[in-house]
Amino acid sequence: MALSQQRQEKTQQNFFLENELTLQYAVAEEVMQLFAPSKSLISIEAKMGVQTDTLVDDFLSAINTNSDIDFNALVETFSDSQVPINPANFDNYLDYLANNVINHSIHTSSPRFIGHMTSALPCFVRPIAKLMTAMNQNVVKIETAKAFSPYERQALAMMHRLIYNFSDEFYTEHIQNSQSTLGILVSGGTAANIIALWCARNKSLGAKNSFAGVEKEGLAAALDYYGYQGAVIIGSELMHYSFDKAADLLGIGTDGLIKIPTNGNNQIDLPALHQAVADCQSKNLHIIAIVGVAGTTDSGNIDSLLDIADIAQAANVHFHVDAAWGGPLIFSEQHRDKLVGIERADSVTIDGHKQLYLPMGIGMVFMREPYLASSIEKNASYTMRKGSFDLGKRALEGSRAGMALFLHAGLHLIGLKGYEFLIDTGIEKTQYMAAQITTMPEFELLSQPDINLLLYRYIPESFRELAVKKQLTETDNQQINRFNERLQKSQRQAGRTFISRTTKTISCLEKEISVTALRAVIANPLTTKDDIDAVLNDQIQIALDLLISDSLEATPSLA
């Protein structure tokens, strides 16, 4: 009896083992099929491509900016943390994506999505993205990016030439010189700004005599050796928040970031900047860099770069320009004079995924002096060896994708004149929107746009006469602020159109106060004047609905 039971248990164990082996074999075969470059794979990939292309076409053709699903309800969809045991069926997974992710994603390419620095992309991006993903080059070193390394350097040199316009001989010498760095391609403007200030700190507090430099001995030792009481970075109060991150990471703390007030046109106050530099010098504080902004994130205004360059030069301080947004004005004959002085910057940040119309993940920092980036060079025995051509030795990031493919393609497939057209028409449409706002009693234009961002607000009817006479009190403005916040949130929830919001300081009865501003970003080539009108009219309708709702809630119930 016992022997029979043992045989039965062994048979069951063999059965389960065989099933387990069969399952493992099936999983292995299914996974390997995803990698093997075979005809069957091509067939699978082609089928996947057809299915995803349909979803892409539907997504990109949408006019509405958003679905109206409640965000908290959407969050509940993604509450399961268990990894599936076995590979999923692609069709089923695509259905999951369509129903839960794609259908509720923001239509950043919609011509009526004009509230953020994210836009429609040119059609060549999609096939090139497929090519880049398939090639899977790692641009940290030439052993994983043989052609991409000099290819990236060429694209960056093209942009460098537009900024600095040095001689042919200069670019012949430096474009493919492994000891030179004209620019570094990174994941975005934040990393670009951090790298620029990192270079500025390391160069200004570098090795000297017996001191090995801030890179090796640290900030405290560097300040002590050079006899400074501390270190600071100076720029406009409208600097991007990436400079707070840079100050933190570079060891000076956010208190070491001196933010200078701005004038009525959102530009850095030059007398205040002069005074701040003098104050720092009198206190024996080391100024790592002075930052000029070419296109503030809030309002798009551009600092007087030429004047800041003079101040930085007189103080012998690194001059960095954050041109993440406004930098592409260098392509425009009509508007590039707004950037005069940028050619004197020691470093410049430009974001490719903003007004170069490239996908997310492309930021650039450019150096006037080709050897500046050597101050942050790091080497390793297995990669990025000293003297090598490897791009990763002078960068914040290590492994990264060959995103230069998009930049290089954009510079060729759109070209100088193509980018000029995009910049010029974006600014022209922004000026149209500003002109429309000034004719509509429902709105108040808060500042004239420098380029293609503008700030305005909705004025409820009960405040319009006071607004025209400039007699709004601080209490009035607080009520208008609350209404504009509700308006912007309601517009976002409705999903037909989109405008973002920010804050702006204005004068109110001889007092400076903060007001809530609606923020328009006119950068989408697909946006027409009719779309701009539709956005404004949608806001008027939403405002009326809110006022009616408020009126009904305030009316006592007859019941």
C-alpha positions as CSV (number, residue, x, y, z in Angstrom):
1,M,0.0,0.0,0.0
2,A,2.8,2.4,0.9
3,L,4.8,1.5,-2.3
4,S,1.7,2.2,-4.4
5,Q,1.2,5.6,-2.8
6,Q,4.9,6.5,-3.3
7,R,4.5,5.6,-7.0
8,Q,1.4,7.7,-7.3
9,E,3.1,10.7,-5.6
10,K,6.1,10.3,-7.9
11,T,3.9,10.2,-11.0
12,Q,2.2,13.4,-9.8
13,Q,5.5,15.1,-9.2
14,N,6.7,14.0,-12.7
15,F,3.5,15.4,-14.2
16,F,3.9,18.8,-12.4
17,L,7.6,18.9,-13.3
18,E,6.8,18.1,-17.0
19,N,4.2,20.8,-17.0
20,E,6.6,23.3,-15.4
21,L,9.3,22.5,-17.9
22,T,6.8,22.8,-20.8
23,L,5.7,26.2,-19.4
24,Q,9.3,27.4,-19.0
25,Y,10.1,26.3,-22.5
26,A,7.0,28.2,-23.8
27,V,8.0,31.3,-21.9
28,A,11.6,31.1,-23.1
29,E,10.5,30.6,-26.7
30,E,8.1,33.5,-26.5
31,V,10.7,35.9,-24.9
32,M,13.4,34.9,-27.4
33,Q,11.0,35.5,-30.2
34,L,10.9,39.2,-29.1
35,F,14.7,39.4,-29.6
36,A,15.5,37.1,-32.5
37,P,16.1,39.0,-35.9
38,S,14.1,36.5,-37.9
39,K,11.3,36.7,-40.5
40,S,8.8,35.8,-37.8
41,L,10.0,38.7,-35.7
42,I,9.7,41.0,-38.7
43,S,6.1,39.8,-39.1
44,I,5.3,40.4,-35.5
45,E,6.9,43.8,-35.5
46,A,5.1,44.8,-38.6
47,K,1.8,43.8,-37.0
48,M,2.6,45.7,-33.9
49,G,3.6,48.7,-36.0
50,V,0.2,48.7,-37.8
51,Q,-1.7,48.6,-34.5
52,T,0.3,51.3,-32.8
53,D,0.2,53.5,-36.0
54,T,-3.6,53.5,-35.7
55,L,-3.4,54.6,-32.1
56,V,-0.8,57.3,-32.9
57,D,-2.9,58.7,-35.8
58,D,-6.0,58.9,-33.6
59,F,-4.1,60.5,-30.8
60,L,-2.4,63.1,-33.0
61,S,-5.6,64.1,-34.8
62,A,-7.4,65.0,-31.6
63,I,-8.6,68.6,-31.2
64,N,-9.6,68.4,-27.5
65,T,-6.6,68.8,-25.2
66,N,-7.6,66.2,-22.6
67,S,-10.2,63.7,-21.5
68,D,-12.6,64.8,-18.7
69,I,-11.9,61.8,-16.4
70,D,-11.4,62.7,-12.8
71,F,-7.7,62.4,-11.9
72,N,-8.3,60.5,-8.6
73,A,-10.3,58.0,-10.5
74,L,-7.5,57.6,-13.0
75,V,-5.0,57.0,-10.3
76,E,-7.0,54.1,-9.0
77,T,-6.5,52.4,-12.4
78,F,-2.8,52.0,-11.5
79,S,-3.0,50.7,-8.0
80,D,-1.8,47.1,-8.7
81,S,1.8,46.5,-7.9
82,Q,2.1,42.8,-8.9
83,V,4.4,42.0,-11.8
84,P,2.6,39.6,-14.2
85,I,4.0,36.0,-14.0
86,N,4.0,35.2,-17.7
87,P,4.5,37.4,-20.8
88,A,1.4,39.2,-21.8
89,N,-0.2,39.1,-25.2
90,F,0.7,42.2,-27.2
91,D,-2.9,42.8,-28.5
92,N,-4.2,42.7,-24.9
93,Y,-1.5,45.0,-23.7
94,L,-2.1,47.5,-26.4
95,D,-5.8,47.5,-25.5
96,Y,-4.8,48.2,-21.9
97,L,-2.6,51.1,-23.1
98,A,-5.3,52.5,-25.3
99,N,-8.0,52.4,-22.6
100,N,-6.1,53.4,-19.6
101,V,-3.1,55.5,-20.7
102,I,-3.5,56.9,-24.3
103,N,-7.1,57.8,-23.9
104,H,-6.4,59.9,-20.9
105,S,-3.0,61.4,-22.0
106,I,-2.6,65.1,-22.7
107,H,-2.9,66.0,-26.4
108,T,0.2,68.2,-26.4
109,S,0.0,68.4,-30.2
110,S,-3.5,69.8,-30.2
111,P,-3.6,73.3,-31.8
112,R,-5.7,74.4,-28.8
113,F,-3.2,73.2,-26.2
114,I,-1.3,76.5,-25.8
115,G,-0.4,76.6,-22.1
116,H,3.0,74.8,-21.9
117,M,6.3,74.6,-23.7
118,T,5.4,71.3,-25.4
119,S,4.1,71.2,-28.9
120,A,3.4,69.2,-32.0
121,L,6.4,67.4,-33.5
122,P,7.5,67.2,-37.2
123,C,6.5,63.9,-38.9
124,F,10.2,62.8,-39.3
125,V,10.5,62.3,-35.6
126,R,8.5,59.1,-35.5
127,P,10.4,57.0,-38.0
128,I,13.7,58.4,-36.7
129,A,12.7,57.5,-33.1
130,K,12.1,53.9,-34.4
131,L,15.6,53.9,-36.0
132,M,17.3,55.3,-32.9
133,T,15.6,52.8,-30.6
134,A,16.4,49.8,-32.9
135,M,20.1,50.9,-33.1
136,N,20.3,51.4,-29.3
137,Q,23.6,53.3,-29.4
138,N,25.1,54.4,-26.1
139,V,26.8,57.7,-26.6
140,V,28.9,57.5,-23.4
141,K,31.8,56.1,-25.5
142,I,32.9,55.3,-29.0
143,E,32.9,51.5,-28.3
144,T,29.1,51.7,-28.1
145,A,28.6,54.7,-30.5
146,K,31.3,54.7,-33.1
147,A,29.6,56.9,-35.7
148,F,27.2,58.7,-33.3
149,S,30.1,60.3,-31.3
150,P,31.5,62.5,-34.2
151,Y,27.9,62.8,-35.6
152,E,26.8,64.4,-32.3
153,R,29.8,66.7,-32.2
154,Q,28.9,68.0,-35.7
155,A,25.3,68.8,-34.7
156,L,26.5,70.6,-31.6
157,A,29.1,72.6,-33.6
158,M,26.3,73.7,-36.0
159,M,24.4,75.2,-33.0
160,H,27.6,76.6,-31.5
161,R,28.3,78.5,-34.7
162,L,24.8,80.1,-34.7
163,I,25.5,81.4,-31.2
164,Y,29.1,82.5,-31.4
165,N,29.8,82.7,-35.1
166,F,33.6,82.1,-34.8
167,S,35.8,81.7,-37.9
168,D,36.0,78.7,-40.2
169,E,39.5,78.0,-38.8
170,F,38.1,77.8,-35.2
171,Y,35.5,75.1,-36.2
172,T,38.0,73.2,-38.3
173,E,40.3,73.0,-35.2
174,H,37.7,72.1,-32.6
175,I,34.7,70.3,-34.2
176,Q,36.3,66.9,-33.9
177,N,39.2,67.6,-31.5
178,S,38.9,65.1,-28.7
179,Q,40.4,67.7,-26.3
180,S,37.8,70.3,-27.2
181,T,34.1,70.5,-26.1
182,L,31.9,73.0,-28.0
183,G,28.8,71.6,-26.5
184,I,27.3,68.8,-24.4
185,L,24.0,67.1,-25.2
186,V,22.0,66.2,-22.1
187,S,18.5,65.2,-21.2
188,G,17.1,68.7,-20.7
189,G,17.7,72.3,-19.7
190,T,18.0,71.5,-16.0
191,A,21.0,69.2,-16.6
192,A,22.5,71.8,-19.0
193,N,22.3,74.6,-16.4
194,I,23.8,72.4,-13.7
195,I,26.7,71.5,-16.0
196,A,27.4,75.1,-16.9
197,L,27.6,76.2,-13.3
198,W,29.6,73.1,-12.4
199,C,32.2,74.1,-15.1
200,A,32.2,77.7,-13.8
201,R,32.8,76.6,-10.2
202,N,35.5,74.1,-11.0
203,K,37.4,76.5,-13.3
204,S,37.2,79.5,-11.0
205,L,38.3,77.4,-7.9
206,G,40.7,75.1,-9.8
207,A,44.1,73.7,-8.9
208,K,46.8,76.2,-8.0
209,N,50.2,75.7,-6.5
210,S,49.8,73.1,-3.7
211,F,46.0,73.2,-3.9
212,A,44.5,70.4,-5.9
213,G,41.3,72.2,-6.8
214,V,37.7,72.2,-5.7
215,E,37.1,69.0,-7.7
216,K,39.4,67.0,-5.5
217,E,39.4,68.9,-2.1
218,G,35.8,70.2,-2.0
219,L,34.2,73.6,-1.7
220,A,35.1,74.4,1.9
221,A,38.8,73.8,1.2
222,A,38.7,75.8,-2.0
223,L,37.1,78.8,-0.4
224,D,39.6,78.6,2.4
225,Y,42.5,78.4,0.1
226,Y,41.4,81.3,-2.1
227,G,40.4,83.4,0.9
228,Y,36.7,83.7,0.3
229,Q,34.0,83.9,3.0
230,G,31.5,82.0,0.8
231,A,30.2,81.5,-2.7
232,V,27.2,82.7,-4.6
233,I,25.4,82.6,-8.0
234,I,23.6,85.8,-9.0
235,G,20.6,86.1,-11.4
236,S,17.0,87.3,-11.9
237,E,14.2,86.4,-9.5
238,L,12.6,84.8,-12.5
239,M,15.5,82.3,-13.0
240,H,14.3,78.8,-13.6
241,Y,14.1,76.5,-10.6
242,S,16.9,74.4,-12.0
243,F,19.3,77.0,-10.5
244,D,18.0,76.2,-7.0
245,K,19.0,72.6,-7.8
246,A,22.4,73.7,-9.1
247,A,23.1,75.8,-5.9
248,D,22.2,72.8,-3.8
249,L,24.3,70.3,-5.7
250,L,27.3,72.6,-6.0
251,G,27.4,73.0,-2.2
252,I,26.5,76.6,-1.8
253,G,23.0,76.0,-0.7
254,T,19.9,77.8,-2.0
255,D,20.7,80.7,0.3
256,G,23.8,81.2,-1.9
257,L,21.5,81.9,-4.9
258,I,21.1,85.7,-5.0
259,K,17.9,86.6,-6.8
260,I,17.7,90.1,-8.2
261,P,14.3,91.9,-8.6
262,T,12.9,92.5,-12.0
263,N,11.6,95.6,-13.7
264,G,8.1,96.1,-15.1
265,N,9.1,94.1,-18.2
266,N,10.2,91.1,-16.2
267,Q,13.9,91.8,-16.9
268,I,16.6,91.8,-14.3
269,D,17.0,95.2,-12.7
270,L,20.5,96.3,-13.8
271,P,21.2,98.8,-11.0
272,A,20.2,96.2,-8.5
273,L,22.5,93.6,-10.2
274,H,25.4,96.2,-10.1
275,Q,24.8,96.7,-6.4
276,A,24.6,92.9,-5.7
277,V,28.0,92.3,-7.4
278,A,29.5,95.2,-5.4
279,D,28.1,93.9,-2.2
280,C,29.4,90.4,-2.8
281,Q,32.9,91.8,-3.5
282,S,32.8,93.9,-0.4
283,K,31.9,90.8,1.7
284,N,34.6,88.7,0.0
285,L,32.1,86.3,-1.5
286,H,33.1,84.3,-4.5
287,I,30.7,84.8,-7.4
288,I,30.6,81.5,-9.3
289,A,28.5,82.9,-12.1
290,I,26.1,85.7,-13.2
291,V,23.0,84.3,-15.0
292,G,21.1,86.0,-17.8
293,V,17.7,84.7,-18.9
294,A,16.8,84.6,-22.5
295,G,13.1,83.8,-22.3
296,T,11.8,83.5,-18.8
297,T,9.6,80.4,-18.1
298,D,6.8,82.5,-16.7
299,S,6.5,85.2,-19.4
300,G,9.1,84.7,-22.1
301,N,10.9,88.0,-21.4
302,I,14.6,88.4,-22.2
303,D,17.2,90.1,-19.9
304,S,19.5,92.8,-21.3
305,L,22.2,90.3,-22.1
306,L,24.7,92.9,-23.4
307,D,24.5,94.9,-20.2
308,I,24.9,91.7,-18.0
309,A,27.9,90.7,-20.1
310,D,29.5,94.0,-19.4
311,I,28.9,93.6,-15.6
312,A,30.2,90.0,-15.6
313,Q,33.3,91.0,-17.6
314,A,34.1,93.9,-15.3
315,A,33.8,91.6,-12.3
316,N,35.8,88.8,-14.0
317,V,32.9,86.4,-13.5
318,H,31.5,83.5,-15.6
319,F,28.5,84.7,-17.6
320,H,25.9,82.0,-18.3
321,V,22.8,82.5,-20.4
322,D,19.8,80.3,-19.8
323,A,18.3,80.4,-23.3
324,A,16.4,77.1,-23.0
325,W,13.3,78.8,-24.3
326,G,14.4,81.9,-26.3
327,G,17.7,80.5,-27.7
328,P,16.2,79.5,-31.1
329,L,15.6,83.2,-31.9
330,I,19.2,82.9,-33.3
331,F,17.5,81.4,-36.4
332,S,15.5,84.6,-37.0
333,E,16.7,87.6,-38.9
334,Q,13.8,89.6,-37.6
335,H,14.1,88.7,-33.9
336,R,17.7,87.6,-33.2
337,D,18.7,91.1,-32.1
338,K,16.7,90.4,-28.9
339,L,19.5,88.1,-28.0
340,V,22.3,90.6,-28.6
341,G,25.1,89.8,-26.1
342,I,24.5,86.1,-26.0
343,E,27.7,85.7,-28.1
344,R,29.6,87.0,-25.1
345,A,28.3,84.3,-22.7
346,D,30.8,81.8,-21.4
347,S,28.1,79.2,-21.5
348,V,24.6,78.9,-23.0
349,T,21.7,76.5,-22.4
350,I,19.2,75.7,-25.2
351,D,16.4,73.1,-25.0
352,G,15.8,71.1,-28.2
353,H,12.4,69.9,-27.0
354,K,11.1,73.4,-26.9
355,Q,11.5,75.7,-29.9
356,L,13.6,73.3,-32.0
357,Y,10.5,71.0,-32.1
358,L,12.3,67.9,-31.1
359,P,11.1,65.2,-28.7
360,M,11.5,65.2,-24.9
361,G,15.0,64.5,-23.7
362,I,17.2,66.9,-25.6
363,G,19.0,69.7,-23.8
364,M,22.3,71.4,-24.8
365,V,24.9,73.4,-23.1
366,F,27.4,75.3,-25.2
367,M,30.8,76.7,-24.1
368,R,32.5,79.7,-25.6
369,E,35.9,78.4,-24.6
370,P,36.5,74.9,-26.0
371,Y,38.5,73.7,-23.0
372,L,36.1,74.9,-20.3
373,A,34.5,71.4,-19.9
374,S,37.9,69.8,-19.1
375,S,37.3,71.2,-15.6
376,I,34.6,68.5,-15.0
377,E,36.3,65.6,-16.9
378,K,36.1,62.2,-15.2
379,N,37.9,59.0,-16.4
380,A,37.6,55.3,-15.7
381,S,39.8,52.4,-16.7
382,Y,37.0,50.5,-18.4
383,T,35.4,53.4,-20.2
384,M,36.0,57.1,-20.8
385,R,39.8,56.8,-20.7
386,K,41.9,59.9,-20.5
387,G,42.7,61.3,-24.0
388,S,39.9,59.2,-25.6
389,F,37.2,60.5,-28.0
390,D,34.5,59.3,-25.5
391,L,31.8,61.9,-25.0
392,G,30.8,60.7,-21.5
393,K,34.0,61.9,-19.9
394,R,32.8,65.5,-19.9
395,A,29.1,65.2,-19.0
396,L,26.9,64.9,-16.0
397,E,25.1,61.8,-17.3
398,G,26.7,58.5,-18.2
399,S,24.9,56.1,-20.5
400,R,22.5,57.9,-22.8
401,A,20.7,57.4,-26.0
402,G,21.7,58.8,-29.4
403,M,19.3,61.7,-29.2
404,A,21.6,63.7,-31.4
405,L,19.9,61.9,-34.3
406,F,16.9,64.2,-33.8
407,L,18.9,67.3,-33.5
408,H,21.0,66.6,-36.6
409,A,17.8,65.7,-38.5
410,G,16.0,68.8,-37.4
411,L,18.9,71.1,-38.5
412,H,18.9,69.4,-41.9
413,L,15.2,68.6,-42.6
414,I,13.9,71.9,-41.2
415,G,17.0,74.0,-41.8
416,L,17.9,77.6,-41.0
417,K,15.0,79.1,-43.0
418,G,12.5,76.5,-41.7
419,Y,13.3,77.3,-38.1
420,E,13.2,81.1,-38.9
421,F,9.6,80.6,-40.3
422,L,8.6,78.7,-37.1
423,I,10.0,81.3,-34.8
424,D,8.6,84.3,-36.7
425,T,5.1,82.9,-37.1
426,G,4.9,81.9,-33.4
427,I,5.7,85.4,-32.4
428,E,3.3,86.9,-35.0
429,K,0.4,84.7,-33.6
430,T,1.3,85.7,-30.1
431,Q,1.0,89.4,-31.0
432,Y,-2.3,88.6,-32.6
433,M,-3.5,87.0,-29.3
434,A,-2.3,90.0,-27.4
435,A,-4.2,92.4,-29.7
436,Q,-7.4,90.3,-29.4
437,I,-7.2,90.4,-25.6
438,T,-6.9,94.2,-25.6
439,T,-10.2,94.4,-27.6
440,M,-12.1,92.0,-25.3
441,P,-13.6,93.5,-22.1
442,E,-13.5,90.1,-20.4
443,F,-9.7,90.1,-20.3
444,E,-6.8,92.2,-19.2
445,L,-3.4,91.9,-20.8
446,L,-0.8,91.9,-18.0
447,S,2.3,92.6,-20.1
448,Q,3.3,93.0,-23.7
449,P,5.0,89.8,-25.0
450,D,8.7,89.9,-25.9
451,I,8.4,86.7,-27.9
452,N,5.8,84.0,-27.9
453,L,4.6,83.8,-24.3
454,L,2.0,86.2,-22.9
455,L,0.2,86.8,-19.6
456,Y,-3.3,88.0,-19.1
457,R,-6.3,87.4,-16.8
458,Y,-10.1,87.2,-16.9
459,I,-11.9,90.1,-15.2
460,P,-15.4,89.3,-13.9
461,E,-17.9,91.8,-15.0
462,S,-18.4,93.4,-11.5
463,F,-14.7,94.4,-11.5
464,R,-14.3,95.6,-15.1
465,E,-14.9,99.3,-14.7
466,L,-12.5,99.5,-11.7
467,A,-9.9,97.5,-13.7
468,V,-10.1,99.9,-16.7
469,K,-9.7,102.9,-14.3
470,K,-6.8,101.1,-12.5
471,Q,-8.7,101.4,-9.2
472,L,-8.8,97.7,-8.1
473,T,-8.0,97.2,-4.5
474,E,-5.8,94.4,-3.1
475,T,-9.0,92.7,-1.9
476,D,-10.5,93.0,-5.4
477,N,-7.4,91.4,-6.9
478,Q,-7.5,88.6,-4.4
479,Q,-11.1,87.8,-5.5
480,I,-10.1,88.0,-9.2
481,N,-7.1,85.7,-8.4
482,R,-9.4,83.1,-6.9
483,F,-11.7,83.3,-9.9
484,N,-8.9,82.9,-12.4
485,E,-7.6,79.8,-10.5
486,R,-11.1,78.3,-10.8
487,L,-11.3,79.2,-14.4
488,Q,-8.0,77.6,-15.3
489,K,-8.8,74.4,-13.4
490,S,-12.2,74.2,-15.0
491,Q,-10.8,74.7,-18.4
492,R,-8.2,71.9,-17.8
493,Q,-10.9,69.5,-16.5
494,A,-13.2,70.2,-19.5
495,G,-10.4,69.3,-21.8
496,R,-11.5,71.3,-24.9
497,T,-8.7,73.8,-24.7
498,F,-5.8,74.6,-22.4
499,I,-4.0,77.6,-20.9
500,S,-1.6,77.3,-17.9
501,R,-1.4,79.8,-15.0
502,T,1.4,81.5,-13.1
503,T,1.7,84.6,-10.9
504,K,2.9,88.1,-11.8
505,T,3.7,91.1,-9.7
506,I,1.7,94.3,-10.6
507,S,1.3,97.8,-9.1
508,C,-2.0,98.3,-7.2
509,L,-2.6,101.7,-5.7
510,E,1.1,102.3,-5.3
511,K,1.7,98.9,-3.9
512,E,3.3,95.8,-5.4
513,I,1.0,92.7,-5.2
514,S,1.0,89.2,-6.8
515,V,-1.8,88.3,-9.2
516,T,-2.8,85.1,-10.8
517,A,-2.1,85.2,-14.5
518,L,-3.3,83.0,-17.4
519,R,-0.2,82.0,-19.4
520,A,-0.3,81.3,-23.1
521,V,2.5,79.7,-25.0
522,I,2.1,80.1,-28.8
523,A,4.7,77.6,-30.2
524,N,2.6,75.0,-31.9
525,P,2.9,75.4,-35.7
526,L,-0.6,73.9,-36.1
527,T,-2.2,76.6,-33.9
528,T,-4.2,79.1,-36.1
529,K,-5.7,82.4,-35.3
530,D,-9.1,80.6,-35.2
531,D,-7.7,78.3,-32.6
532,I,-6.6,81.2,-30.5
533,D,-10.1,82.7,-30.8
534,A,-11.6,79.4,-29.8
535,V,-9.4,79.2,-26.7
536,L,-10.5,82.7,-25.6
537,N,-14.1,82.1,-26.3
538,D,-14.0,78.8,-24.4
539,Q,-12.6,80.7,-21.4
540,I,-15.4,83.2,-21.6
541,Q,-18.0,80.4,-21.7
542,I,-16.4,78.6,-18.8
543,A,-16.3,81.8,-16.8
544,L,-20.1,82.4,-17.5
545,D,-20.8,78.9,-16.4
546,L,-18.9,79.4,-13.2
547,L,-20.7,82.7,-12.5
548,I,-24.1,81.0,-13.1
549,S,-23.2,78.2,-10.8
550,D,-22.1,80.6,-8.1
551,S,-25.4,82.5,-8.5
552,L,-27.5,79.4,-8.2
553,E,-25.6,78.3,-5.1
554,A,-26.2,81.7,-3.5
555,T,-29.9,81.7,-4.2
556,P,-31.9,80.3,-1.3
557,S,-33.9,77.1,-2.1
558,L,-37.6,77.6,-2.5
559,A,-38.1,74.2,-0.9
